[in-house]
Amino acid sequence: MTALDQKTTTTFDVAIVGGGPTGSALALLLARLAPDPARVALFQSEQRTRYDRTVANDTRVIAINEGSRVLLADLNAWPSEVASIHTIHVSQRGRLGRTLIRAEDFAVPSLGHVLRYSQLHETLLEAAGQAGITLFTGEPAQAQQNGDDVIVTTGDVQTTAKLVIRADGMNHQTQSEPARSQAKETHTQVALLGVARVSRPKVGWAFERFTREGPFAVLPHPDHHGSQSIVWCCTPDRAKALLGLKPDALARAIEQTFGDRLGQFEVLSDFKGYALYQSVDPAPIQGRIVNVGNAAQTLHPVAGQGLNLGLRDVATLAHCLRDWMAQSNRDPARSLAIYANLRQYDRCVTINLTRTMSSIFTTHLPVVEHGAGLALLALDTLPALRAPLARHLMQGLRQ
Ligand SMILES: Cc1cc2nc3c(=O)[nH]c(=O)nc-3n(C[C@H](O)[C@H](O)[C@H](O)COP(=O)(O)OP(=O)(O)OC[C@H]3O[C@@H](n4cnc5c(N)ncnc54)[C@H](O)[C@@H]3O)c2cc1C
């Protein structure tokens, strides 16, 4: 690990800004391709995060699909505490229509896995340190292209790199750049996250219930004590009111929204609010600076796709940079163009699917709500409709 107070003028092949799950995973993949893993630099700062939390007090749980599990296991970064999902129950509050997605229908051992964001973050960073990657921790790093190099500044230290990947989870679009005029940063929902116990648990089941204010999910918690993770997306006003409730009153509010499928709820932890931003960078490659993961697209958590999509970004990017990593004095433009082309379809499908799922049940238009309920019913009765959706959620599109 390199201390920040140490002035350095090293030139790296690649510098990755942001050592979250996508940045660390990419660093590990590129270190395998580099002539020397130390020529890959990873800058991780906890001083500036999207949700104003340090990793240690980030209580997020993340549903990871099978494709992501294979990648993380291959990187020796599969966390020790994980809960598996074999059945997903999807319903709409106040309307008919529900669908069940079962692992056995797709001949897979599980539909996904739930893990703690903080543990995944730590495990990946530790693996990056062990792989010989040059790790900078401390103040936030900034990247600026300068001719054929990119200057990376962190505190009073400056380094250069041939290519910089921004995996810092931030939205880098500015309204002043005309080419980026599609920039959008919305915050109309808050996700409340907490842990609860239920009186009639269903092991391995995940529930997604669509309400007029946003989706409500109950997932198996990775602590192995039969507890459940609650992810309750609602309006900022409602979130504020719910956060002011005593645990018993909060449990009754959960039951009212979720129904009695799992019996009575007992709240086991403080609930924390995450303002939900959604943004898509229409041009994630600018010269020798590439945005990946949440820096390229920040999605609503409704379909559990944000990190899964980010990991597909970095797996494809590493694949496209394979030859360039061996000769990094060449221009990476062609490799990056191939990467952009390969990622276009998966990004577009996943972003649109997530947008539709996060908004279709919140229109307050009876016809749309009814139609969405019928769609759930159709999904349940017609495997030919359900299979492609479930496959996309389980695997995404990989190249
Ligand atoms: C409530 C909630 C639930 C979610 N559930 C799911 C789910 O079930 N499934 C799923 O796939 N996704 C889910 N997501 C999305 C998922 O959390 C993100 O897609 C994922 O964390 C993105 O990873 P990342 O590495 O790109 O960015 P981040 O996780 O944001 O990591 C970025 C890292 O970079 C560091 N950093 C920031 N700026 C700098 C800088 N200037 N210099 C150096 N370091 C910097 C930050 O401290 C951070 O550690 C959920 C998100 C939320 C909010």
The ligand as an ORCA input file, in Angstrom:
! r2SCAN-3c Opt
* xyz 0 1
  C     -30.361      0.592     -1.331
  C     -29.582     -0.023     -2.457
  C     -29.735     -1.369     -2.764
  C     -29.041     -1.929     -3.833
  N     -29.243     -3.249     -4.151
  C     -28.601     -3.790     -5.205
  C     -28.786     -5.175     -5.534
  O     -29.564     -5.871     -4.891
  N     -28.097     -5.691     -6.587
  C     -27.245     -4.924     -7.345
  O     -26.649     -5.447     -8.303
  N     -27.029     -3.625     -7.043
  C     -27.694     -3.046     -5.996
  N     -27.475     -1.722     -5.673
  C     -26.534     -0.945     -6.500
  C     -25.091     -1.178     -6.059
  O     -24.926     -0.862     -4.698
  C     -24.171     -0.320     -6.918
  O     -24.464     -0.554     -8.277
  C     -22.699     -0.665     -6.670
  O     -22.352     -0.418     -5.330
  C     -21.808      0.154     -7.610
  O     -20.469     -0.176     -7.363
  P     -19.296      0.806     -7.796
  O     -18.036      0.129     -7.398
  O     -19.484      1.201     -9.206
  O     -19.538      2.128     -6.931
  P     -19.570      2.316     -5.350
  O     -20.163      1.127     -4.691
  O     -20.250      3.617     -5.115
  O     -18.054      2.409     -4.919
  C     -17.287      3.547     -5.252
  C     -16.098      3.625     -4.301
  O     -15.233      4.673     -4.741
  C     -14.861      5.503     -3.639
  N     -14.631      6.848     -4.166
  C     -15.557      7.792     -4.472
  N     -14.970      8.877     -4.976
  C     -13.637      8.649     -4.984
  C     -12.515      9.397     -5.411
  N     -12.631     10.617     -5.957
  N     -11.274      8.849     -5.269
  C     -11.128      7.602     -4.768
  N     -12.169      6.833     -4.352
  C     -13.415      7.343     -4.468
  C     -16.061      5.425     -2.691
  O     -15.682      5.699     -1.370
  C     -16.501      3.967     -2.870
  O     -15.810      3.137     -1.969
  C     -28.165     -1.132     -4.611
  C     -27.976      0.230     -4.284
  C     -28.681      0.772     -3.221
  C     -28.487      2.209     -2.890
*
